[in-house]
Amino acid sequence: MKRFAELYAAIDGTTRTNEKIAALAAYLAEAPPEDRLWTVALFSGRRPRRTITATTLREWAAERAGLPLWLLEESYAVAGDLAETIALILPPPTRESDHSLTHWITHVRHLATLDEVTRKVGIFAAWDSLALPERFLLTKLLTGGFRVGISQTLTIRALSQATGQPVTDLTHRLMGNWTPDKTTWDMLIDAKTQTDLSQPYPFYLAYALEDPTDLGDPAQWFAERKWDGIRGQFILRDQTHHVWSRGEDLITNRFPELAQLADYLPQGTVIDGEILAFDANRPLPFADLQKRIGRKTVPKKLLTEAPVILMAYDLLENHGQDIRPLPFAIRRERLNTLCAAIPPSAPLRLSPAVPFTTTVDLARERSASRDLGAEGLMLKRLDSPYLTGRKRGDWWKWKVDPLTVDAVMIYAQAGHGRRANLYTDYTFAVRDGNALVPFTKAYSGLTDAEFTEITNWVRKNTLQRFGPVRQVPPELVFEIAFEGIRASPRHKSGIALRFPRMARWRHDKPSSEINTLDDLRQLLKIQG
């Protein structure tokens, strides 16, 4: 655990990408295989489940430190990180331990199986045997909220340096639902072949296009709609199908309609596409699809109200052969052949090409996107291979301009990680007569300098405190951008926004001129 704590400190203590990669690569080259495996798992979001609630952990930590709970809460509000707060207030350890990362993860998971009294004794004993850096990490593991300042992409680059394997191969190996319980370092990283037939390919992602004239010769490009659903892969291998989301969630059971595609597609087929709620040859609003996203099983009523299809974008595997290196034009031709052989009643559609000859044509087609239930256009170079991750040059997304309203901030809350000491998470309201009605929250879109300025203002103008939340005077106005709007009986305003963010701070506008709830309702009618 000490070696892992040193690694964490090295990564957390620098903003330089190369230094982070070098520290992790050195660790992965030296640590025991089981610790390496758990490190890669933690850094790619595969954390152990929460052992204890944060509320109970705060109470126990205050008791162990001999402090009143209110003082811990105030300290937490300043530090912005619960694990750091607890590690700092606890008394010094009375003994030392030199157990591995794997040992402590196993111990944390065992604690979850114990009754509350025994679990409490076990946590106190663990705290008492660890120095501050290891105690901090153990508490992170207990809460199930482990985060580190290095992305999965950088983790894979470090892994490539440590093992000498290509980044593309390692990215593919780390896709899917592997866990340290189901595999070993040798099986996951060092094995010559992969045996998991459900394993998806890494998704190829597009950069946002600012100016279509940058594309060059239009004849070199293919255009299609950017559909508003769930990006996913349909995999058919060895008589079994699997459906994966871009977020690496196995969602096969949530979309049982797609099972019938196994009757028509050849074995060894992997299709990249968009799962859409679809009826009468037209996409339904994303809100209809959203009703199914969080469910492990789908009732018959939802199957009827929001039937789904797979809108096929690309063919990644054909008759068991990885064809990602082939030019997009060839992959598209093969995908077209597959889709043409499938009956119209099957839940598969080929994403239609958008014909164009000039950038003026593209702009016109983009402007029609919302009327067609799309987010914009996707532009793909005809000779492009299917790459991994987000790469510039071959794939671009040209989304429609977002919807916007002006709103006033009424609550502020501190952020997380490097923004733990800044108020970055805000609640916004619009006017309804003489009243202010909260309607959304947002935490992105501003610069660090703006967040710092707003933080200073919040500290000077706090009206009330509700735990970590601060109520402030309704004075600061912001332009809120969002991708969509829907009715929501769960919200006081009756509406919910999709992907809200702060487009800009409106220094030029007083709170008396913000938008109204009726304005939002009018947008809702237009979007509906």
C-alpha positions as CSV (number, residue, x, y, z in Angstrom):
1,M,0.0,0.0,0.0
2,K,2.9,2.3,0.7
3,R,4.2,1.9,-2.9
4,F,0.7,2.6,-4.3
5,A,0.4,5.7,-2.0
6,E,3.6,7.0,-3.4
7,L,2.3,6.5,-6.9
8,Y,-1.0,8.3,-6.1
9,A,1.0,11.2,-4.6
10,A,3.2,11.4,-7.7
11,I,0.2,11.5,-10.0
12,D,-1.7,13.9,-7.9
13,G,1.2,16.2,-7.3
14,T,1.8,17.2,-11.0
15,T,-0.1,18.5,-13.9
16,R,2.4,17.4,-16.4
17,T,1.1,14.5,-18.5
18,N,4.5,12.9,-19.2
19,E,5.4,12.9,-15.4
20,K,2.1,11.1,-14.6
21,I,2.7,8.5,-17.3
22,A,6.3,8.0,-16.2
23,A,5.3,7.5,-12.6
24,L,2.6,5.0,-13.5
25,A,4.8,3.1,-16.0
26,A,7.5,2.7,-13.4
27,Y,5.0,1.3,-10.9
28,L,3.5,-1.1,-13.4
29,A,6.9,-2.4,-14.3
30,E,7.8,-3.1,-10.6
31,A,4.7,-3.9,-8.6
32,P,3.4,-7.4,-8.0
33,P,1.0,-8.6,-10.8
34,E,-2.1,-8.6,-8.5
35,D,-1.4,-5.0,-7.4
36,R,-0.8,-4.0,-11.0
37,L,-4.1,-5.5,-12.0
38,W,-6.0,-3.7,-9.3
39,T,-4.2,-0.4,-10.1
40,V,-5.3,-0.6,-13.7
41,A,-8.8,-1.5,-12.5
42,L,-9.0,1.4,-10.2
43,F,-7.6,3.8,-12.7
44,S,-10.2,2.7,-15.3
45,G,-13.2,3.1,-13.0
46,R,-13.5,-0.5,-11.8
47,R,-13.8,0.3,-8.1
48,P,-14.9,-2.0,-5.3
49,R,-18.4,-1.3,-4.2
50,R,-19.0,1.1,-1.3
51,T,-18.5,-0.6,2.1
52,I,-20.2,2.0,4.2
53,T,-22.3,5.2,3.7
54,A,-20.6,8.5,3.9
55,T,-22.9,9.6,6.7
56,T,-21.9,6.7,8.9
57,L,-18.3,7.1,8.0
58,R,-18.3,10.7,9.1
59,E,-20.0,9.8,12.4
60,W,-17.4,7.1,13.1
61,A,-14.5,9.3,12.1
62,A,-15.7,12.1,14.4
63,E,-16.0,9.6,17.3
64,R,-12.6,8.1,16.7
65,A,-11.0,11.6,16.5
66,G,-12.9,12.7,19.6
67,L,-14.4,15.7,17.8
68,P,-18.0,16.9,17.6
69,L,-19.6,16.0,14.2
70,W,-20.3,19.7,13.4
71,L,-16.5,20.4,13.5
72,L,-15.8,17.5,11.1
73,E,-18.5,18.9,8.8
74,E,-17.0,22.4,8.8
75,S,-13.6,20.9,8.1
76,Y,-15.0,18.9,5.2
77,A,-16.6,22.0,3.7
78,V,-13.1,23.6,3.7
79,A,-11.1,20.6,2.5
80,G,-13.7,19.6,0.0
81,D,-12.7,15.9,0.2
82,L,-14.2,13.5,2.8
83,A,-11.3,11.0,2.8
84,E,-8.7,13.7,3.1
85,T,-10.7,15.3,6.0
86,I,-10.9,12.0,7.9
87,A,-7.3,11.1,7.3
88,L,-6.2,14.4,8.8
89,I,-8.4,14.5,11.9
90,L,-7.7,10.9,13.0
91,P,-5.1,10.4,15.8
92,P,-1.7,9.1,14.7
93,P,-1.4,5.3,14.1
94,T,-0.2,3.2,17.0
95,R,1.3,0.5,14.8
96,E,2.6,-0.1,11.3
97,S,1.6,-2.4,8.5
98,D,3.2,-3.2,5.2
99,H,0.3,-5.0,3.4
100,S,-0.2,-4.7,-0.3
101,L,-2.9,-2.8,-2.2
102,T,-4.6,-6.1,-3.0
103,H,-4.6,-7.1,0.7
104,W,-6.4,-3.8,1.6
105,I,-8.9,-4.1,-1.2
106,T,-9.7,-7.7,-0.1
107,H,-10.1,-6.4,3.5
108,V,-12.4,-3.6,2.5
109,R,-14.6,-6.0,0.6
110,H,-14.7,-8.4,3.6
111,L,-15.8,-5.6,5.9
112,A,-18.9,-5.1,3.8
113,T,-20.0,-8.6,4.8
114,L,-19.8,-8.0,8.5
115,D,-22.4,-6.6,10.9
116,E,-22.2,-3.0,11.8
117,V,-20.4,-3.4,15.2
118,T,-17.8,-5.7,13.8
119,R,-17.3,-3.5,10.7
120,K,-16.7,-0.5,12.9
121,V,-14.1,-2.3,14.9
122,G,-12.4,-3.4,11.7
123,I,-12.3,0.1,10.2
124,F,-10.9,1.6,13.4
125,A,-8.2,-1.1,13.4
126,A,-7.3,-0.3,9.8
127,W,-7.1,3.4,10.4
128,D,-4.9,2.8,13.4
129,S,-2.4,0.8,11.4
130,L,-1.9,3.2,8.5
131,A,0.1,6.4,8.0
132,L,-1.8,9.4,6.6
133,P,-1.3,8.8,2.9
134,E,-2.4,5.1,3.1
135,R,-5.2,6.0,5.5
136,F,-6.5,8.5,3.0
137,L,-6.5,5.9,0.2
138,L,-8.2,3.3,2.4
139,T,-10.9,5.7,3.2
140,K,-11.4,6.4,-0.5
141,L,-11.8,2.7,-1.1
142,L,-14.3,2.4,1.8
143,T,-16.6,5.1,0.2
144,G,-16.4,3.6,-3.3
145,G,-15.6,7.0,-4.6
146,F,-12.0,6.4,-5.7
147,R,-10.7,9.0,-8.2
148,V,-7.3,9.8,-9.4
149,G,-5.9,12.6,-11.7
150,I,-5.1,10.4,-14.6
151,S,-7.4,9.3,-17.4
152,Q,-7.9,5.8,-18.8
153,T,-6.2,7.0,-22.0
154,L,-3.0,8.0,-20.1
155,T,-3.2,4.8,-18.0
156,I,-3.1,2.8,-21.2
157,R,-0.1,4.8,-22.5
158,A,1.7,4.1,-19.2
159,L,0.8,0.4,-19.6
160,S,2.2,0.4,-23.1
161,Q,5.5,1.9,-21.8
162,A,5.7,-0.7,-19.1
163,T,4.8,-3.7,-21.3
164,G,6.0,-2.7,-24.7
165,Q,2.6,-3.6,-26.2
166,P,0.8,-1.2,-28.7
167,V,-1.7,1.2,-27.2
168,T,-4.4,0.0,-29.7
169,D,-4.0,-3.6,-28.5
170,L,-4.1,-2.7,-24.8
171,T,-7.2,-0.4,-25.3
172,H,-9.0,-3.3,-26.8
173,R,-7.9,-5.7,-24.0
174,L,-9.2,-3.3,-21.4
175,M,-12.7,-3.0,-23.0
176,G,-15.6,-4.9,-21.6
177,N,-16.7,-6.2,-18.2
178,W,-13.4,-7.7,-16.9
179,T,-12.6,-7.4,-13.2
180,P,-9.7,-8.5,-11.1
181,D,-12.0,-11.3,-9.7
182,K,-12.5,-12.8,-13.2
183,T,-9.0,-12.5,-14.6
184,T,-5.3,-12.3,-13.9
185,W,-2.6,-10.0,-15.1
186,D,-1.3,-12.7,-17.4
187,M,-4.7,-13.5,-18.9
188,L,-5.6,-9.8,-19.4
189,I,-2.3,-8.2,-20.5
190,D,0.2,-10.9,-21.4
191,A,-2.0,-13.5,-23.1
192,K,-1.4,-13.9,-26.8
193,T,-5.1,-14.3,-27.6
194,Q,-8.4,-13.0,-26.1
195,T,-11.0,-15.6,-25.1
196,D,-13.9,-13.2,-24.1
197,L,-16.3,-13.5,-27.1
198,S,-18.4,-10.6,-25.7
199,Q,-15.5,-8.1,-25.8
200,P,-16.3,-4.9,-27.8
201,Y,-13.9,-2.8,-29.8
202,P,-12.8,0.6,-28.5
203,F,-15.1,3.3,-30.0
204,Y,-13.9,5.8,-32.5
205,L,-15.0,9.4,-31.5
206,A,-15.3,12.6,-33.5
207,Y,-14.1,16.1,-32.7
208,A,-16.4,19.0,-33.0
209,L,-16.3,20.9,-36.3
210,E,-16.2,24.7,-36.2
211,D,-15.9,25.6,-39.9
212,P,-16.9,23.1,-42.7
213,T,-14.7,24.8,-45.2
214,D,-11.8,23.3,-43.3
215,L,-12.8,19.9,-44.7
216,G,-11.3,20.6,-48.1
217,D,-12.6,18.7,-51.2
218,P,-16.2,17.6,-50.4
219,A,-15.8,14.6,-52.7
220,Q,-13.5,13.0,-50.0
221,W,-16.2,13.0,-47.4
222,F,-19.3,11.0,-46.4
223,A,-22.1,12.7,-44.3
224,E,-24.9,11.2,-42.2
225,R,-27.1,12.3,-39.3
226,K,-25.8,12.4,-35.8
227,W,-28.6,10.6,-34.1
228,D,-29.6,11.3,-30.6
229,G,-29.6,7.9,-28.7
230,I,-27.2,5.6,-27.1
231,R,-24.0,4.8,-29.0
232,G,-23.4,1.1,-28.9
233,Q,-22.0,-2.0,-30.4
234,F,-24.0,-5.1,-31.4
235,I,-21.8,-8.2,-31.2
236,L,-22.7,-11.6,-32.6
237,R,-20.1,-14.4,-32.0
238,D,-20.5,-18.1,-31.4
239,Q,-24.3,-18.0,-31.5
240,T,-24.6,-15.4,-28.8
241,H,-25.2,-11.7,-29.1
242,H,-24.1,-8.9,-26.8
243,V,-24.9,-5.2,-26.7
244,W,-22.4,-2.7,-25.3
245,S,-22.7,1.0,-24.7
246,R,-20.0,3.5,-25.3
247,G,-19.6,3.7,-21.5
248,E,-18.6,0.0,-21.5
249,D,-21.9,-1.1,-19.9
250,L,-23.3,-4.4,-21.0
251,I,-26.9,-3.5,-21.9
252,T,-28.1,-6.6,-23.7
253,N,-31.0,-7.3,-21.4
254,R,-32.3,-3.7,-21.6
255,F,-33.0,-4.0,-25.3
256,P,-34.4,-7.5,-25.9
257,E,-35.8,-6.4,-29.3
258,L,-32.3,-6.5,-30.7
259,A,-32.0,-10.3,-30.0
260,Q,-33.8,-11.1,-33.3
261,L,-30.9,-9.6,-35.3
262,A,-29.0,-12.8,-34.4
263,D,-31.4,-14.6,-36.8
264,Y,-30.3,-12.6,-39.8
265,L,-26.7,-11.6,-39.3
266,P,-23.7,-13.9,-39.9
267,Q,-21.6,-15.1,-37.0
268,G,-18.6,-12.9,-36.3
269,T,-20.4,-9.6,-36.8
270,V,-19.8,-6.4,-34.9
271,I,-21.8,-3.3,-35.8
272,D,-21.2,0.2,-34.4
273,G,-24.4,2.2,-34.2
274,E,-27.0,4.2,-32.3
275,I,-29.7,2.7,-30.2
276,L,-32.8,4.8,-30.8
277,A,-36.4,4.7,-29.6
278,F,-38.1,4.5,-32.9
279,D,-41.6,4.3,-34.2
280,A,-43.3,4.8,-37.6
281,N,-40.0,5.2,-39.3
282,R,-39.0,8.2,-37.1
283,P,-36.9,8.5,-34.0
284,L,-38.8,9.2,-30.8
285,P,-37.5,11.8,-28.3
286,F,-34.5,10.8,-26.2
287,A,-36.7,11.1,-23.1
288,D,-38.6,8.0,-24.3
289,L,-35.4,6.0,-24.6
290,Q,-34.2,7.4,-21.2
291,K,-37.1,5.5,-19.5
292,R,-35.4,2.3,-20.4
293,I,-31.8,3.2,-19.7
294,G,-31.7,2.5,-15.9
295,R,-33.7,-0.7,-16.0
296,K,-32.2,-4.1,-15.9
297,T,-35.4,-5.6,-17.2
298,V,-38.0,-3.9,-19.3
299,P,-41.8,-4.3,-18.8
300,K,-44.0,-5.0,-21.7
301,K,-45.6,-1.5,-21.5
302,L,-42.2,0.2,-22.1
303,L,-41.4,-2.2,-24.9
304,T,-44.6,-1.0,-26.6
305,E,-44.3,2.7,-25.8
306,A,-40.6,3.0,-26.7
307,P,-39.5,0.2,-29.1
308,V,-35.9,0.5,-30.2
309,I,-33.8,-0.1,-33.3
310,L,-30.1,-0.1,-34.0
311,M,-29.2,2.7,-36.5
312,A,-26.1,1.2,-38.0
313,Y,-23.1,3.5,-38.6
314,D,-20.2,1.2,-39.2
315,L,-19.1,-2.5,-39.6
316,L,-16.1,-3.4,-37.4
317,E,-16.0,-7.2,-37.7
318,N,-17.2,-9.2,-40.7
319,H,-17.3,-13.0,-40.6
320,G,-15.0,-13.0,-37.6
321,Q,-12.4,-10.7,-39.3
322,D,-11.5,-7.3,-37.7
323,I,-12.0,-4.9,-40.6
324,R,-11.3,-1.7,-38.8
325,P,-8.1,-1.0,-40.8
326,L,-10.1,-1.0,-44.1
327,P,-11.2,2.4,-45.5
328,F,-14.6,3.6,-44.4
329,A,-16.0,3.4,-47.9
330,I,-15.3,-0.3,-48.0
331,R,-16.7,-0.9,-44.5
332,R,-19.8,1.1,-45.4
333,E,-20.3,-1.0,-48.6
334,R,-20.2,-4.2,-46.6
335,L,-22.5,-2.8,-44.0
336,N,-24.9,-1.8,-46.7
337,T,-24.9,-5.4,-48.1
338,L,-25.6,-6.8,-44.6
339,C,-28.5,-4.4,-44.0
340,A,-30.0,-5.0,-47.4
341,A,-30.4,-8.7,-46.6
342,I,-32.4,-8.0,-43.4
343,P,-36.2,-7.8,-43.5
344,P,-37.8,-4.4,-42.9
345,S,-39.5,-5.7,-39.7
346,A,-36.1,-6.3,-38.0
347,P,-34.8,-3.6,-35.6
348,L,-31.9,-2.5,-37.8
349,R,-31.6,0.4,-40.1
350,L,-28.7,1.6,-42.1
351,S,-28.0,5.2,-41.2
352,P,-28.9,7.1,-44.4
353,A,-26.3,9.0,-46.3
354,V,-26.9,12.8,-46.5
355,P,-26.2,13.9,-50.1
356,F,-24.2,17.1,-50.6
357,T,-21.9,18.6,-53.1
358,T,-20.9,21.9,-51.3
359,T,-20.5,23.2,-47.7
360,V,-23.7,25.2,-48.3
361,D,-25.6,21.9,-48.8
362,L,-24.1,20.7,-45.5
363,A,-25.2,23.8,-43.6
364,R,-28.7,23.5,-45.0
365,E,-28.9,19.8,-43.9
366,R,-27.5,20.6,-40.5
367,S,-30.2,23.3,-39.9
368,A,-32.8,20.6,-40.5
369,S,-31.5,18.3,-37.8
370,R,-33.8,19.0,-35.0
371,D,-36.9,18.6,-37.2
372,L,-35.6,15.1,-38.0
373,G,-34.8,14.1,-34.4
374,A,-31.0,14.4,-34.9
375,E,-28.3,16.4,-33.1
376,G,-26.5,17.5,-36.3
377,L,-24.2,15.8,-38.9
378,M,-21.4,13.3,-38.8
379,L,-18.7,13.8,-41.4
380,K,-16.3,10.9,-42.2
381,R,-13.4,10.8,-44.6
382,L,-14.1,8.0,-47.1
383,D,-10.6,6.6,-46.8
384,S,-10.4,6.6,-43.0
385,P,-9.8,3.5,-40.9
386,Y,-11.8,3.0,-37.7
387,L,-9.4,4.3,-35.0
388,T,-9.5,4.3,-31.2
389,G,-10.7,7.1,-29.1
390,R,-10.9,10.8,-30.2
391,K,-8.7,11.6,-33.1
392,R,-8.5,14.8,-35.2
393,G,-8.7,14.8,-39.0
394,D,-10.9,11.9,-40.3
395,W,-14.2,12.1,-38.3
396,W,-16.0,15.3,-37.3
397,K,-19.3,16.1,-35.7
398,W,-21.1,19.2,-36.7
399,K,-23.9,19.7,-34.1
400,V,-26.7,22.2,-34.2
401,D,-26.3,25.2,-32.0
402,P,-27.6,24.6,-28.5
403,L,-30.8,26.1,-27.1
404,T,-30.2,28.9,-24.5
405,V,-31.9,30.8,-21.8
406,D,-30.7,33.4,-19.3
407,A,-31.1,32.4,-15.6
408,V,-30.0,33.6,-12.2
409,M,-27.9,31.6,-9.7
410,I,-29.6,31.0,-6.4
411,Y,-27.4,28.2,-4.8
412,A,-23.7,27.3,-5.0
413,Q,-21.8,24.2,-3.9
414,A,-18.1,23.4,-3.9
415,G,-16.8,21.1,-6.6
416,H,-14.6,18.0,-6.4
417,G,-11.0,17.1,-7.0
418,R,-8.9,20.1,-8.0
419,R,-11.9,22.3,-7.7
420,A,-12.7,21.2,-4.2
421,N,-11.9,24.7,-2.8
422,L,-14.0,26.5,-5.4
423,Y,-17.7,26.9,-5.7
424,T,-18.4,25.5,-9.1
425,D,-21.7,23.7,-8.9
426,Y,-24.7,26.1,-9.3
427,T,-28.4,25.9,-9.2
428,F,-30.3,28.3,-11.5
429,A,-33.8,29.8,-11.5
430,V,-36.1,31.6,-13.9
431,R,-39.0,33.9,-13.1
432,D,-42.6,32.8,-12.7
433,G,-44.4,36.0,-12.0
434,N,-42.7,37.5,-8.9
435,A,-41.3,34.2,-7.8
436,L,-38.0,32.5,-8.8
437,V,-38.3,28.8,-9.7
438,P,-35.2,26.6,-9.8
439,F,-35.0,24.6,-13.0
440,T,-31.5,23.2,-13.5
441,K,-28.0,22.8,-12.2
442,A,-24.7,23.3,-14.1
443,Y,-21.0,23.0,-13.2
444,S,-19.1,23.5,-16.5
445,G,-18.5,26.1,-19.1
446,L,-16.6,28.8,-17.2
447,T,-12.9,29.5,-16.9
448,D,-11.0,28.9,-13.7
449,A,-10.6,32.6,-13.3
450,E,-14.4,33.1,-13.4
451,F,-14.9,30.2,-10.9
452,T,-12.4,31.9,-8.6
453,E,-14.2,35.3,-8.9
454,I,-17.6,33.7,-8.3
455,T,-16.2,31.7,-5.3
456,N,-15.0,34.9,-3.6
457,W,-18.4,36.5,-4.3
458,V,-20.3,33.5,-2.8
459,R,-18.2,33.6,0.4
460,K,-19.0,37.3,0.9
461,N,-22.7,37.0,0.0
462,T,-23.9,33.8,1.5
463,L,-27.4,34.1,2.9
464,Q,-27.9,30.6,4.4
465,R,-26.0,27.3,4.6
466,F,-27.5,23.9,4.0
467,G,-24.6,21.5,4.6
468,P,-22.2,22.1,1.7
469,V,-24.8,24.3,-0.2
470,R,-24.8,28.1,0.0
471,Q,-27.8,30.2,-0.7
472,V,-26.9,33.5,-2.4
473,P,-28.7,36.6,-3.5
474,P,-30.3,36.2,-7.0
475,E,-27.9,38.7,-8.7
476,L,-25.5,36.8,-11.0
477,V,-27.0,36.0,-14.4
478,F,-25.7,33.3,-16.7
479,E,-26.6,32.1,-20.2
480,I,-27.5,28.4,-19.9
481,A,-27.0,26.3,-23.0
482,F,-28.6,22.8,-23.4
483,E,-29.3,20.2,-26.0
484,G,-32.9,19.4,-25.3
485,I,-35.8,20.0,-23.0
486,R,-38.5,17.6,-21.7
487,A,-41.4,17.6,-19.3
488,S,-40.5,16.2,-15.8
489,P,-43.1,15.9,-13.0
490,R,-40.2,15.1,-10.6
491,H,-38.9,18.7,-10.9
492,K,-40.6,21.7,-9.3
493,S,-40.4,23.6,-12.6
494,G,-42.0,20.7,-14.4
495,I,-39.2,20.6,-17.0
496,A,-35.7,19.0,-17.2
497,L,-32.8,20.0,-19.5
498,R,-30.4,17.8,-21.3
499,F,-26.7,18.5,-20.9
500,P,-27.0,21.9,-19.3
501,R,-23.9,24.1,-19.0
502,M,-23.0,27.7,-18.6
503,A,-22.3,29.3,-22.0
504,R,-21.3,32.6,-20.5
505,W,-21.6,34.9,-17.4
506,R,-23.9,37.7,-18.4
507,H,-22.3,40.7,-16.7
508,D,-24.4,42.9,-19.0
509,K,-27.8,41.6,-17.8
510,P,-29.7,42.3,-14.5
511,S,-31.7,39.5,-12.8
512,S,-34.9,41.4,-13.7
513,E,-34.4,40.5,-17.4
514,I,-33.8,36.7,-17.1
515,N,-36.1,34.3,-18.9
516,T,-39.4,33.1,-17.5
517,L,-40.9,29.7,-16.8
518,D,-43.3,30.4,-19.7
519,D,-40.3,30.8,-22.0
520,L,-39.2,27.3,-21.0
521,R,-42.7,25.9,-21.5
522,Q,-42.8,27.4,-25.0
523,L,-39.5,25.7,-25.9
524,L,-41.0,22.5,-24.5
525,K,-43.9,22.8,-27.0
526,I,-41.5,23.4,-29.9
527,Q,-39.3,20.5,-29.0
528,G,-42.2,18.2,-28.3
